[in-house]
Amino acid sequence: MVIPDKSSIVIFGASGDLTYRKLIPALYRLYQSGQLPQSFYILGVSRTEYSDESYRDKLKKALREFEKTEESVLEEFIGHLHYQAINTSDTADYAKLATRQDELAAHYQLEERNVLYYLATPPSLYSVIPASLAAHGLNKEDDGWKRLIVEKPFGYDLASAQLLDKQIHEHFEETQLYRIDHYLGKETVQNLLVFRFSNIMFEPLWNRNFINYVEITGSEFLGVEERGGYYDGSGAVRDMFQNHLLQVLAMVGMESPPRINADSIRDEVVKVLRSLKPLEEHDLVNNLVLGQYTESEVRGEFLPGYRDEPGVADDSRTETYIGLKAYINNSRWNGVPFYVRTGKRLPTRVTEVVIHFKDTPHPVFGQDAPENKLIIRIQPDEGIQISFGLKEPGAGFHAKEVKMNFHYKSLNEAHMLSAYERLLLDALNGDATLFARSDAVETCWEYVQPILDFKERPQALFGYACGTWGPKESHDLLERDGRAWRFPCKNLTDTEYCEL
């Protein structure tokens, strides 16, 4: 376990929901397990007026609500929390922040000014805050490292992502930037690499010669909840597909990195993203399905349609579902379709990868042999399931499908860091492996831009009832190829039953 250097964490947007629900609880757990430095402080920054004490009281309440706290540890941790109110849009007001950081550095005896800045703010401030920090010299590394974590979305489309990248790079080097995608912080996403490259029984089969097709699913049961106003300007393509699912696809499809370090792994991620077959008119019309959920009754509860959600326009054309057949144009994957889907108000919350292997070429045993299938469950009920054929008891040589399961929860001796714990710790240690690099972000936007242009067409959107697995057209996407989506349950199992 590597303990970070003495450092400080400055959270912009400190009065927001992300800070209360994710960041402070993650930092508390790191402190509780002894993974933060002995000398550190956390400084919350936002427009709302709080004193240190009133802010601490608010966060104490949040921690007791979301965490199993030890009172003595909680009191120690809370003592490291501080607050500074500034107008984050006013560059001149950052003088208050510079003065406060000087005071706290002296109080905590931080000889080196190692500072991790976290932008838990609306995207409109992503270019403003770095420029304002630079105006007061708070980005300079002559007295210690300065790192900047930027939340998604990193841009709204290709042009805005390129502009934002240019604006931030005027004040922070690429080595100082940490574009966070909490999906990459999940243990099971990282395990994709270990599972693939450390097992000789799988890596030789991980190509077009043995794999028939790949499914990637990221489904949510919830609707837009209280985020209707934000989501209506975003949609499933920007909210989930462009970042989370393309990153998972890259982990499945990438080549083996020559070394286990940030540059080597991220080089391979970019290579496979650049190998994605560009989406042309034929692909957009035939291999893409966009959907929007409509009202339905699920488990006795009435669920409103997307257009009836608070903050959503009555005539909204925003997609809440995307299904796509994609291809990776390289020697490993040429001709293998990757079916990727994500949506809201689907039957259950689940993220998983399904590898469908080709049928055995054996002329006798291949007649009734079950499909070989590998299911890598990212969330929930994290684990791996393998399906293969064995002889059915009795006369003859008929094959029967059997399964072997591994569940992460069975590793009772291991402490699994949450996504934000892992990513915050990595950023403090200067490990950028699980953070998106500039060229990867731009490559994702280049791939997705044709979808953003296409979805403006009036015929591009289909309806689906809440609690179903998306539009009928999405099922047709696979049925035309003689295939079918897997209907996963919240538990890692293979059954015709699922939550409805």
N, C-alpha and C positions, 0 to 999 in steps of 0.2 A: 504494500500500500504506500503510495507516494503522497506525502503531505505537502500541500502547496506552500510557496513562499509566503512570508508575511505580506498581507495585501488588504485591499479594501474593495468593497463591492458597492457601486453606485447604481441604484435602480431608478430610472426615469419611468414615470407612470406608477409611482409607488402607492397611489391611492386606488388603483384599479383592481379588477377582479383577478387578472392573471397573477399579480403579486400576492394577493391574499390566498388564492386557492392552490397555486403551484410553486411559485418561487420561494416564498418564505418557508412553507412547509418542507420543501426540498432542502433548503439551507439548514433548517432545524435538524432534519434527520442526519445530514452530514456532520453537523456539530455533535449530535448525540452519539454518533458512532466514531468520533474522534478523527474525522477526516478533513477538518478545517484547521488552519494554522492557529497556534496559540495566541498570536497577536493579530487581530483583524477587526474591522468594523464594517457594518452595512449601513449605508446612507440612502434613505428614501427621498426621492425628489419628485415633486409635482406642484401644481398650482394651488391645491387645497391647503388651507392653513391648519397645521398641527404643531404642537410642541413635541419634544422628544417623548414626554410622558404620555400625552394623549395618543400619540401614534403607537407607542408600545402597548397601551391598553387595548387599542383596536386589534393589533396583531396577536396579542395574547388570546383574545376571544376567538380569532380565526384559527389559531393553532389548537386550541382546546376543542374546537368544533371538528377539525379535519384530521387531527393526529391523536395518537395515544401518547400523552405527554407525561414526563416525569417532572414534578413541580420544581425540584432543585435545579435540574438541567434547564428547564424552561426559563427560570429566573436568570440563570447565568447567560443563556443565549440572548434573552431580551435585553440584557445590559449592553450588548454589542450593537443594538439597533439605534439609529439616530434619524432625524428628519430635517429637511430643509425645503421650505416653500420658495419657489421662484416662478416667474412667468417663463415657461420653457420656450415660448416663441420670441422672447425679447433677449437678444444677444447681450445687451448691457447688464441684464439681471444675473448673468452667470458669474459676475464678480462676487456675488454672495456665495455661490457654490465654491469658487476658488478659495475664498477666505475660510469657509467652513472646513474644507478639506485640509487646509494648513493647520487649523486648530486640532482636528481629529488626529492627524498624522503625528502631531506633537504629543497629544494625550496618549496615544497607543504606541509611542516610541517607534514609529515606522521610519527607519533611516532611508529606505528606498520607497519611493512612491509607486508601488505596483497597484494599478487600479483596473478593475474590470467594470466597464460601463455596460449596463443592460437597458436596451430600448424596449420597454414594455408599454409602448405608447401607440397612438394611431399612426398609420403609415405616413400621414402628412408631415410628421415631425422627423422622419428618418434622415432627411437631408439637413434639416434645420439644426438639430442637436449636435451632430459632428462639427458643423461649421461654427457653432457658438462655442463649443469646447475649444476648438482650435484658436478662436479669437482671443482666448485667455490663456493660451499655452497649455491647456489641460490634456492635449494629445501628445505632447513631446515626451520622448523616452530617454532623455539625458539623465533623469533621476529615478528611473525604474520603468518597467513595461506598462504600456497602456493598451488595453484590448477592448473591442466593441462588439457586443452581441446584438444582432439585429433579428427581430422576430419576423415571421412571414406575415403578410405577403411581401416579397421583395419585388416590387413593381406590380403593375396592373395588366401589362401586356409587354411585348418585346421592346417597344420604343421606350416606355416608362422605366422598365428594368435597366435598359442601357443608360438612360439619363441618370437614374438614381445611382448606379454604379459609378458613373463619372463624377457625380457630385460628392459622394463619400470618399472616393479615392483622391480627391483634392486635399483631404485633411488626414486620412488614415491609409496606411499601406495595406496591401492585401494580407500580409502576415499578421496584421493587427485585427482583421475582420473575422468574425465568427457568425455566419448566417445559420441560425438555428432551425432545425427541423426535428421536432420532438420524436417523430417516428424513428429516426436514426438512433435515438437514445435507448430504444427498447432492446432488451437483452436478446429477444428472439430475432430481431432484424440483424443484429451483429452476428448472431449464431449462423445465419445463412452462409457467411464466409467460412467460418470454422467447419461447419458441416460439409460444405462442398470440398474445400481444399485440404482437409486433414484426413479424409476417408478415401482410400484407394478404391473401395467398393462402389463409390458414387461418381467421383470426378471423371473416370474414363467414359461413363455413360451420359455425361452432361452435355449432350450435343445433338445435332440433327439426325445422326445415325440411329439413335435409340429413343429420342423423345418425340412423341407425336404432337403434343401441344401443351401449352402452359396456361393456367388460369390464375389471375390475381384479383382478389376481392377485398374491397374495403367498404363494408356496409355499416350503416347506423340505423338504429330503431328510432332515435329521436328525430324530431323535425328541426326547424330553425329556432325554436324556443323564443327567447327574447332578442335574438339577433337578426330579426327579419329585415330591418333597415340596412344593416351591413351586408347581409347575405344576398339581398336583392341586387346589389351592385357587384356581387362576386360570382356566385354560382359554383356548381360542383367542379367544373373544369379548373377554376382558379383556386378554390378552397382545398381540394383534395388531390385532384389528378396531376396537376402541373408539378406539384412538389412531392407529396408523400408517396403516391403510387409509382411515379416515374423513378423515384429513388429506390423503391423496393424492386422494381423491374431491373434497374441497373445492378443491384446486388445479385439478383438471380442470373443475369446474363453476362456479367463482367468476366474478364480473364484473370488468371491468378496474378496477384501483385508480386513483383520480385522481392519486396521487403514489406514488413508489417510496420509501416509508418504513414503519416498523413499524406505526403506527396505521392508515394507509390500507389496507395489505395485510391486516392482521388484522381490520379492519372487514368487508372483503369475505368473508373466510373464515367469520366468524360468520354473516353474512347467508345464505350458501348452506347452512350447517349447519342454520340455523333453518328453511330452506325444505324440508328433507327431509320427505317424507310420513310422518307418525307411523305406527308399526307397530301395526295393529289385529289383532283375532283372525283375520280372513281372511288377512292377510299372514303371521302367525306360522305358521298351519297350511299355507298353500299356497306361500308365497314364501321360506320359510326351511328350510334343511337343516343339521342338526348331526350330526357324525360322530365316531367314535373308531376309531383304527387297530387292526387285529388282526394277528396274526403272519403272516409270509410269508417266502418265500425270494426275495431280490433279488440278481441278478448272482452267484448261487452262495453268497450269505451269508444265514444265517438271521437274521431280525429279529423280536424278540419283540413281542407285542401290548402295547398301552399298559398294561393292567392287570397285566402281568408286569414292568413297569419298576420299579427300586428306588424305594421311597418312595411308590408309588401304591397306593391301596386296592384290594383284590381285587374289590370291587363298585362301583368308581368309575363315576360318571355324567358325569365331566368330558369336555367336547368337545375334540377335537384338530383339528376341522375345522368351518368355517362357510361356507356358501354362501347368499347372499341376493340377491333381486331388490329393488332400492330405486328410489325415484323422488324427483326434485327438483321440488317444486310451485312453479314460477315460470314466467314467460313464455318464458324461454329454453329450458327443458328439459321443459316439460309433456308427459307421455306417453312420454318416452324412458326405457326401463329401464336401470338401472346394475346389472350383475351383478357382485357382489363375492365373492371367495372367498379363503380362506387356510387352510392346514393343515400339519401335520407329517407326515413319512414319505410325502410325495408323490414323484413320480419325479425331481424335480430342484429345486434352489434357484433361484428366479427371482421377480422383481417387475417387473410391466409393466402398462401401460395399452394397451388396444386400442380404437381408435375405428372402428366399422363404419358407413360412410356408406350412405345409401339408394341403391337401384338407379337408374340413369338412366331418365328417363321417355320417352326416345326410342323410338318404336314399332318401329323396325327394328333399330338397334344394341343396344337394350336386351334383345333376345331371348337373346343368348348372352354378354353383357358380363360379365366377372368383377367380383367385388365390389371396390369401392374401400375400402382398409383402411389405417389408420395405426397402427403399433406403436411405442410409446414405452417403451423398455427402461430401467428404473431400475437393475437389477442382475441378474446380472453381464453382461459383454459390453455395456456401456452404449452406447446409441445409438438410432437412429430408422430405421424401415423403412416405406416407402410402397409399396402395391400398387395397380396400375392396369392398364387394358387398352390393348393396342396390336394392330395388325393382325398376324394370323398369316401368315407367309410363304406364298406360293402364290396360287392362284386364289381369288376370293371376298373377302368382307370379314368374315371371322370374327375375333373379338377373342380375344387371348391374354393371360393375366396375366403382367405383368413387375414387377420390384421394383427400387427404388432404396434403397441403404443408406448410413447415416452411422454411423461408430463413433467414440466418444470417444477410443479408444486411437490413432486416426490423428492426433490433435492432439499430436504429439510435443513441440512447442515449449511446451505449456502444462503448468503444474504444478497438478494437481487436488488440492485439500485433501481429506483424509478428512472424514467427517461430524463427528467429535469435534474435529478441528483447526478446522474452520470455526465450529462452535458455541462452542467455548471462546474463540476470537478475537473473535467477535461479542459475547459476554458481557463480555469485558474492555473492548471498545470501547463498550459500552452500546447495542448494536444488538439489539433484541428481535424483529426481523422474523420470524425462523425459530423463535421460541419460542411455545408455546401460551399464550394469554391466558385469564384466569379464566372469562370468559363462554363461550369456545369449549369449554373442558374440560367445563363444566357442561352445555352444549348436547349434546355427544357422549354424556354419561352419560344425559341425558334420552331421547335417541333409543334407546340401547342397553338401558335398564332393562327394557322389555317382553320383550326376548330373555332377559335374566337370570331374569326371573320364569317365562317359558315353559319354559326348559330344565330346570326342576325336575320337569316332567311326565314320567312313565315312558315314554311313547311318543315322546318328542322326540329320541331318539338312534339313529343308524344306524351300522352297522359298515362299514369298508372295509379291504382288505388293504394292508399296507405296499407302497409302490412303485406304487400306482395313483392315479388322479386323483380320489380321494374317493368317497363313496357313490354308488350308482346313482341315488338320488333327486336328487342334485345335477345329474346329466346330464339327468334328466327335467325339471328346472326350466326348462332352455332348450329341450329338444326339444318341450315343449308349445307353445312359441312359434315352432316351426319354425326353431330356431337351435341352435348347438352351441358348447361351450367350445373355445377354441384350446388345443392341447396344446403349450406352448412347450418348447424345449430350452435348455440352458445357453448355447448360442450363439444370437445373434440371426439367425434364419433361419426360413423357412416350409417345413416338410417334414413328411411323415407319419411320419418316423422320430423317435423321442425316446428318451432314456435310460430303460431299464426294468430 
